Structures are given as structure tokens and as C-alpha cells.
Amino acid sequence: PCPAVRAAAARWVARHPSPVSLEGLVAMLDDPAPLCRRAAAAAIARAGAVAVEPLLAHLTRAEAVPNDASTLRVAVALGDERFLPSALSAAAASDPAVRAAAASLLSQLGGAAAESVLTELLTDPDHQTRAAAAHGLGLLGAWRRAPQLARRLADPSFEVRRAAGLGLERLGPAGRLYLRRALDDPDPFAADMARQVLDLPDVAAW
């Protein structure tokens, strides 16, 4: 019953994983105590590849569309391609936290399907989801998506504008071309973000 004991048990399982103990560890992601949820997430990440199957089963057990943002965030740390169907489904969830987590997972997995969905999420109603999508396209080096990223430089959210600007910078010459064009954008937000990103030293951008 003590959260500290459950958290300690989670750390032990990370060092001595077994199918049964890993299932218990994944179940702990729903623990009412934040300490236990954090310990479980860290332990699953530390366990690595052996935790993929239990986590995947947890994501797909009950519903066609995963609705557990915390589980998706843990899947990001594992980065296994077997999570792709769950990530694609979660990108259409009604909960914005789930969509944002799905965008982060798709950013790790990559591929044509992930790139396409991330591009769609650039216009999501939720600003955190848009920011995660912009960051992901930069992370994937999706230079063909530079025009869509450039449009986010005028986003109402600073977080999204910054992610779009840094994403364009990460795309290399194609992205920097759009950043330079944005310097003359009539929207002051877009021009300002382009200027900030272009003035960043390379080591500071990411």
C-alpha cells in the first residue's frame, strides 16, 4: 500500500525483468500515485526492448484508439516500430494530450505514414499537438514539408512558432530558404521568429 515501496519495486523490476513483472510494471502506469507512475515509466525505459510487448499489449488491449497519453509517452523512450499502428490511431483521439503524445511517438518512429500524419497535425486545434508535430517533422528531416512548417511561423502560439522555426532550421538548406523568406513576411510574428532562429548559433538551435 505504500507508494515508496511500489516505486522501489518498479526500479527492481527494471534490473530483473520477467514477463509477469513487466506486466505489473506496465499496469503501474495507471497507479494513483505520481511517484509510482514516474518510477514505472523510468523502469520501462530502462528495461528496453523486453518491455515492448507488454507495453504494446497495454496500448491495444481495450480499444481501437489508444487513449492513454502516459503510455504513449513511455513508448517514445522505447522507439520500437511495432508501436506505429497505435501511434497512428492515437493521432485521431479526442483527447488533445493523447494526440500530442502520438505526435511525439510518430516523430521517433518515422516513415511515410508518420510524416503524413504529422503534417496533418500541424493544423490541429491543440497548440501542444501542433508544436509536437512541427518538432517531429524537423526531427525526421522532412524537407518536403517545409512549406507547411513555414506557415506555422505565424501560429497564434509562441510554442508552435518556435517549434516550426527550429524545425525549419533542422531541415537544412530547404528550411533556411523559407526562414529567410519569412523575414519579409507581413505577419510580425512570423518575421520575428524567423529572425530569432536565423540568429541562433548552430549549437543553440537544438
Backbone hydrogen bonds, N-H to C=O, Kabsch-Sander energy under -0.5 kcal/mol:
donor,donor_aa,acceptor,acceptor_aa,energy
5,V,2,C,-0.5
6,R,2,C,-2.0
7,A,3,P,-2.6
8,A,4,A,-2.0
9,A,5,V,-2.3
10,A,6,R,-2.0
11,R,7,A,-1.9
12,W,8,A,-1.8
13,V,9,A,-2.3
14,A,10,A,-1.5
15,R,11,R,-0.8
15,R,12,W,-0.9
16,H,12,W,-1.4
22,L,18,S,-2.7
23,E,19,P,-1.6
24,G,20,V,-1.8
25,L,21,S,-2.0
26,V,22,L,-2.5
27,A,23,E,-2.2
28,M,24,G,-1.3
29,L,26,V,-1.6
30,D,27,A,-1.7
31,D,28,M,-2.0
36,C,33,A,-0.5
37,R,33,A,-2.0
38,R,34,P,-2.7
39,A,35,L,-2.2
40,A,36,C,-2.8
41,A,37,R,-2.4
42,A,38,R,-2.4
43,A,39,A,-2.3
44,I,40,A,-2.5
45,A,41,A,-2.1
46,R,42,A,-2.1
47,A,43,A,-2.4
48,G,44,I,-1.6
50,V,47,A,-0.7
51,A,48,G,-2.2
52,V,49,A,-1.6
55,L,51,A,-1.9
56,L,52,V,-2.9
57,A,53,E,-2.5
58,H,54,P,-1.9
59,L,55,L,-1.9
60,T,56,L,-1.9
61,R,57,A,-1.2
69,A,67,N,-0.7
72,L,68,D,-1.8
73,R,69,A,-2.3
74,V,70,S,-1.8
75,A,71,T,-2.1
76,V,72,L,-1.2
77,A,73,R,-0.8
77,A,74,V,-0.7
78,L,74,V,-0.9
79,G,75,A,-2.6
83,F,80,D,-2.0
84,L,81,E,-1.8
87,A,83,F,-2.4
88,L,84,L,-2.7
89,S,85,P,-2.2
90,A,86,S,-2.6
91,A,87,A,-1.3
92,A,89,S,-1.7
93,A,90,A,-1.9
98,V,95,D,-0.5
99,R,95,D,-1.9
100,A,96,P,-2.5
101,A,97,A,-2.0
102,A,98,V,-2.5
103,A,99,R,-2.2
104,S,100,A,-1.9
105,L,101,A,-2.1
106,L,102,A,-2.9
107,S,103,A,-1.7
108,Q,104,S,-0.9
108,Q,105,L,-0.8
109,L,105,L,-1.7
110,G,106,L,-2.6
115,E,111,G,-2.4
116,S,112,A,-2.3
117,V,113,A,-2.2
118,L,114,A,-2.6
119,T,115,E,-1.8
120,E,116,S,-1.7
121,L,117,V,-2.2
122,L,118,L,-0.6
122,L,119,T,-0.8
123,T,120,E,-1.5
124,D,121,L,-1.7
130,R,126,D,-2.0
131,A,127,H,-2.4
132,A,128,Q,-2.3
133,A,129,T,-2.3
134,A,130,R,-2.4
135,H,131,A,-2.6
136,G,132,A,-2.3
137,L,133,A,-2.2
138,G,134,A,-1.7
139,L,135,H,-2.5
140,L,136,G,-2.3
141,G,138,G,-1.1
142,A,137,L,-2.4
143,W,141,G,-2.2
145,R,142,A,-2.0
146,A,143,W,-1.6
149,L,145,R,-2.3
150,A,146,A,-2.7
151,R,147,P,-1.4
152,R,148,Q,-0.7
152,R,149,L,-1.1
153,L,150,A,-1.5
154,A,151,R,-1.1
155,D,152,R,-1.8
161,R,157,S,-2.4
162,R,158,F,-2.8
163,A,159,E,-2.1
164,A,160,V,-2.7
165,G,161,R,-2.5
166,L,162,R,-2.8
167,G,163,A,-2.1
168,L,164,A,-2.5
169,E,165,G,-2.1
170,R,166,L,-1.9
171,L,167,G,-1.0
171,L,168,L,-0.7
172,G,169,E,-1.3
174,A,171,L,-0.6
176,R,172,G,-2.7
177,L,173,P,-2.0
178,Y,174,A,-1.3
179,L,175,G,-1.9
180,R,176,R,-2.5
181,R,177,L,-2.0
182,A,178,Y,-1.9
183,L,179,L,-0.7
183,L,180,R,-0.9
184,D,181,R,-1.5
185,D,182,A,-1.9
191,A,187,D,-2.1
192,D,188,P,-2.4
193,M,189,F,-2.3
194,A,190,A,-2.3
195,R,191,A,-2.1
196,Q,192,D,-2.4
197,V,193,M,-2.5
198,L,194,A,-2.4
199,D,195,R,-1.6
200,L,197,V,-1.2
204,A,201,P,-1.2
205,A,201,P,-1.0
205,A,202,D,-0.6
206,W,202,D,-0.6
